[in-house]
Amino acid sequence: MALLPVKFDLKKRVKLAQTVWFMYWFAVLAGVLVLSMGLFFKIELRKRSELMDNNESHFLPNLLILMGLIACSINVFGGKVCYDSLDPDKFAKWKPMLKTYLVFCVGFNALLLVTAVLCFLMRIPMQFTLAEGLRNGMRYYKDTDTPGRCYMKRTLDLMQIEFRCCGNDNYRDWFEIQWVSNRYLDFSSKEVKDRIGSNVDGQYLMDGVPFSCCNPSSPRPCIQAQMTNNTAHYSYDHYTEDLNVWKRGCRDALLSYYGGMMNTIGALVILVTMLEASVTVGMQYVHSSLCNLANPEDPESESEGWLLEKTVKETFTDIMDKMKSMGKGIKVEEGEPAVETVS
């Protein structure tokens, strides 16, 4: 027994084909949207490629671009088939390939759903990528003369200004690394010698942060050096004073930005998946109703369309039986001994 059978006459078939045709072209626009979201996300990642330059970060935007291109292609094809279905002669040339096309559409819809899930899960690996990228970026902040790292200072400064953040977890991360290049240090100065000698790594560490950490909304001039020295500044207590640098860490700020972006993209991909599933169902009804005409000689005769030719259980059983028979066929071919031809 067929699943969800529907009776159609010529008028209903024409209306169905026209509706599905319209939905297909709307789905083409949805495919363009998925493609655009992938390109936008890829561009956003490239802006901070120094911090997230790895294959894992670019996998998802590349997958979105691929899904968008495939969606545009299969929906243009489906729209053409629906348009030609109004003419029996034109539809005849598409009929042999429609089953394969519909199976491909089902697989594509499943892959779209997986893509949406990956969008929501992207936040997990991204937080580790950002933590490592920011840690390395801060370490290379001072290397403005080193090839391959000379733009790191500019990248981090612009990022901290744009996202109103400071450091990896917080502003104190800058206290633990040397972020001033040696070329700008006076090694004859006692203060410089004392700071370098005060740690086993021989780094010039100080309780200060780059200018990009300063909050321009603060009424007090930015205190970015000797931040823990209360006597160095008038009427200042770093334990109770509302610091005029950004307190939020850049990892949290970037994760919130990219995580929100991916949640939005994931929700849109789910909507696109629902639309794609709808047009696939519509095409199945168009296909089945045209293949089951009561009188194949009369295009105006009544017909029955269905979602599945059999019930879900029977369809699943048939698929498993076909897979088993294919597996047995492969084993038989592998087990056949080679026959030598004697001349």
N, C-alpha and C positions, 0 to 999 in steps of 0.2 A: 504493500500500500504506500502510495506517495505521501511525502511530508508536505503539509500546507498546500493542498491542491486548490487551484482557482480556475473557474470557467471563464473563457474569453470568447467574445465575438470579434468581428473585424474592427468595430469602433473602439472597443476596449483595448485591442492590441495596438492600434494606432496611437491611442492616448498614452498607453504604457511606454511605447517606443519613444514618443516625443518627450515624455517626462524624464525617462532615463537618459535620453540624449542631452537634455538640459542639465541634468545632474552631473553627467560626465564632463561637460565643459566647465561647470562650477568646480568639479574635482581637479581639472587642469589648473585652475587658479590656486586651488589648495596646494597642488604640487609645486607651483611657483613660490608659494608662501614658505613651504618647507625648505626649498632650495635657498630662498633668500635668508631664512633664519640660519641655515648652515653657513652661508657666506658671511653673514654678520658676526656670528660667533667666532668664526675663523679669523676675521679681521680684528676682533677684540682681543683674541689670544695673541695675535702677531704683534699687537702694540706692546705687549709685555713678554715677548718671546725670550728675552734674556732670563726671565724668572721662571718660565714654564715651557722651555724648549725641549720637549720630549714627545715621543710618538704617541704615548697614552693620551696626552692633552688634545692632540689633533685628530684622534680616531673618531670621536663623536661628531665634530663638525663635518668631517669628510663623509661619515655615514649619512648625515642629514642631507648633504649635497647629493649623494648617490640616490637616496630615497626620493628626493625631489625630482631628479632627472627621470627615474623609473616611473614615478607617479605621472609625470607629464606625458611620457611616451605611451603607457598603457591606457591612459584616459583618452588621449587623442584617438588611439586605435578603437577603443570602445565606443566613442562618440561616432566614429565613421561607420562602425558596424550597425549601431542603432539607426543611423540615418538611412543606411542601405536596406535595413530590415523591412522598410515600407515597400520595397520593390522586391518581389520573389526572385526575379532573375539575378539581381545584384546580391541578394542575401545568400544565394546558393554557393557562391564562391567562398564565403566566409564560414559557412556551416561546418565543414570538416575540421576546422582548427579551433572552434569555439570551446570545446571541452578542455583542450589543453590550455587555452587562454584563461578559462575560469579557474582551473586548478592553479595556474600561476598567480592569479589575482588573490586566491585564498592564501597562498604562501606569502605573497607580498604583504597582505594585511597582517599576517602573523608577525612578519619581520618589522612592520611599522609599529606594532604594539610593543615589541621588544625594544625598539628604538626609544619609544616613549618612556619605558621603564628605565633604560640606561640614562636618560636625561635626569630622572629623579635621583638615580644612584650616583651620578657624576660627582656629587658633593663629597663623597667619602674619599675617593682617591685624590681629588683636587686639594683637599686640605693638607695631605702629606706632600704633594708636589709644591704647593705654595710655601709650606714651612721650609722645605729644603732650598727652594729657589730664593726665598727672601734671606735665608741664612747665608747662602753663598753670595748673594748680591750685596749684602751689607759688608761682607768680608772683602769684596772687590771694590767697594765704594771709593777707596783712596787711589786705586790703580788707574788714574786718568791718562797715564803715559804708556800703559801696557796694551798692545794690540789685542783686540777681542774683548777688552774690558773697559775701554776708554769711554764708552757711553753709559756705563753702569751708574755713575754718579747722577747724570742727567735723568736717567730712567727712574731711579729711586726718588730723587727730589720732586720730579713731576708727579709721581705716583702719590707721595705723601701729601703733596699740596692738593691734588685732585680728590683723593679719598679721605682727607682730613685724618690721617693716621700717623703713627710714629713707631718705628721699629717692627720687629716680628710679632711678639706678644704684647709689648708695651715699650715706652720710651727708654726704659732702663736697659734694653738690649744693646743700645749704643754705648753703654758704659763698659761693656765686656769685650769690645773689639777696638782696634786702632782704625779710625776712619779718616784720619788726617795723614796725607802722604808725607814721607820722610823729606821730600824736597822742600817742604814748607816748615820744617822743624830746625831750630838753631841748636845743634848738638853741643855747642860750647856753653849753652845755658845750663845752670845748675838745676833749674826746675825740670827741664827736659831730661837731663841725666837721671834725676831722682825718680821721675815717673817711669822711665824705661827700666831702671834697675829695681823697681818695686814689684815686678812680676817675673816669673820664670821664663815666660815667652819672649821677654825683651820688647814688648810692645808699648807704644805710647798711649796709655789708657787714661781717660779723664771722665769726669762726671758731667758730660756735655752732649749735646745732640746737634745735628745739622740744622741749618736755618729753616729748612722745609718742614720741620716739626712744629714751628711756631704757629700759634693760633692768632690770626690777625684781629679777631674779635675781642681779644683781651685788652683792657684799658691800660695795663701796665706794659712798658717796653719789654720785649721778649728776653727772658732769662734762659739762655741756652748753654751757658758755661758755668762751671762751679755751682751746679744745681743743688748739690747736697750741702754746700757750705753756707750756713745761715749768716755768718759774719761778713761774707763777701757782698751782701746786698742789704740795703736799708729796709727795715721793717719787713723781714722775710723769714718764713719758717717753712722749709720744704715738707715737713710732716703735716702741717695743717693748712698751708697756703694752697689756694686754688691755682695750680700751675698753669702758666700760659703757653703750654705746649699740648699737642694732641695726646690724649691718654689712651685712645683706642689703638690697638695693634693693627698693622696692615694686613696680617693674615686673616684676621676676623673681618676686616673691612672688605677685602677682596673676595673672601669666601661668601660673604653676604651678597655682594654684587653679582658674582658669577652664579651663585646658588639660586638667587632670585630669577636670574635670566634663564637658567636651565629649567627651573620649575615652570616658568611661563611657556617655554618652548615645549616641554613635556606635555603640558595641558593642551596646547594647540595641536600637537602631534596626535594626541588621543582623539580630539575632535575630527582631525583629518582621517584617522583610522575608522571612525564611525561613519564618515561620509563615504569612504572607499568601500566599507562593508555594505553600505546601502546600495551603491551602484552595482556592486557584484551581485547582490541579491536581485536587483532589478534586471540585470543582464541575464541572469539564470532564468527568470520568468519569461523574458523575451525569447530566449533560445528554446526553452521547453515548450512554450505555447506555439511557436512556429514549427517545431518538429513533430507536434502531435495534432495536426489538423485532422478533423474528422474525415475530410475528403481532400487528400493531397492535391487532387486535380483542381480543386476550387479554393483559391486563396481567401475567399470571403466566408468559408465555412467556420463553424465553431471549433474550439480547441480547448485543451486543458494544460495549464502551466503549473509547475510545482517547484518547490525549493530543492527537494531531493526526490529521486525516483523511488527510493525505498525509505524505510524508517531509519533513524540515526543508528540504531543497533544493527540493523541489517546492512547498512552501508559500511559501518566500521568492520563488520565481519567479512564482507566482500573484500575490503581493502587488505585486511590481514591475510586472507586466503591467497590473494594475488601476490602479496609479498612473500608468503611461504613458498608458493609455486615457483616464483622467480628464484628464490634461494635454492630450492631443490634442483632447478635447471642448471644453475651455476655449478653446484656440487657435482652433478652428473657429467657436465662438460669437463670439469677438472679431473674426474676419476676415469675418464675414457682413456685406454692405453693407446699409444701412438701406433698406427698401422703402417708397416713398411711396405712399399710397393716393389714387388720383384719383377724385374723386366726379363 
